Amino acid sequence: MPEGEEPRAPFGGRCPLPAYSCGSQEVRQGVAAFFATIAGLSHRLLHTWDMGDTVIVQTEVTYTRTDGKQVTVPNADIATAGAGLREL
């Protein structure tokens, strides 16, 4: 990440957390608030596409609710080398 640039954390198909500010502390607080609402989660890797400096990953995410029930939803992530891409 370039010097002085703050992280952005798009989450759940919504604006980055929080929409009005993308500072590191705000992102940490938003993610912590989300994880406080679930008992856990897991990912199942379905496909990956490597296109030079871009990688697309298709997964299924299973959320375990606090009542023990599970909900599985489709997910895709796109990462670019300019965004600090690391080997999966």
Buried (B, 14 or more C-beta within 10 A) or exposed (E): EEEEEBBEBEBEEEEBBBEEEBEEEBBEEBEEEEEEEEEEEEEEEEEEEEEEEBBEBBBEEBBBEEEEEEEEEEBEEEBEEEEEEEEE
